[in-house]
Amino acid sequence: MISLTDGQCGLCKHYGEDHSDQPQLIQIRTSKSAPEDFKDTCGHPQVEPLQLTVTADSGCQGFEAAA
């Protein structure tokens, strides 16, 4: 497991945005940790057409904290 901090994808509202109610995503956001190999899509409007898949500990300047 990896620990997540603000600014990393696992805690961003765009991470898995099209299915943000998925239990595993909710658990990642509440525990602030994720399996090292967990990947999901980035729904940030500027990269959504690219269908990027990123790890929970990735990050970018488009970070917006998940609710």
N, C-alpha and C positions, 0 to 999 in steps of 0.2 A: 504494500500500500504506500501511496505517496501522500504527503500532506500538501494541502492547497492553501494559497493566500490570495487576498484580493488582487485582482489584475490577471489571474490565470483563468483559462477557459472554463474549467469545471464550475466556477462560481459566477460565470457570465450569463446574462439572460439569453444571449444568442446561441449558447452551446445546447444543441439538441432542441432548438426553439420550436420546431414543428411537432415535438412530442414531449414537451417539458413536464408533463404530468406523469411520465414514466417513473415507477417506483425507484429504479436504480439512480436516476438523475436527482430525484428528491433526496435520496440517502446521501449522495455525494455532496450536495449543497448543505445539508444539515450537519453532516459529520466533518465536512471540509477535508475529506480524504477520498482517494479513488484507487482502484487497482492500476498498477503500472501500465498495463496493456489496454486499458479502457479507452476507446475512441468513439467519437460521435461527430455529427455534422455541425458546421458553423452556419448560423442563419443570419449573420450580419448582412444588412442590405447591400453593402459594397462588394461582398464576396459570395453571396448566396448563389448567383448564377454559376459560379465555379464548382459548386458542390464539394467544398473542402471537407475533409475528414481530419480531425485533429485530436490530440491527446488532451486529457483533462488538465495537464500542467503546462500546456502551451499558453501563449498570450499574444495580445496585440494592442494597438492604441485605441481600438474600438470597444474596449471593455466597458460593459454596463452591468452593474451588480444585479444578480437575479433576486427576485422578490423572496 
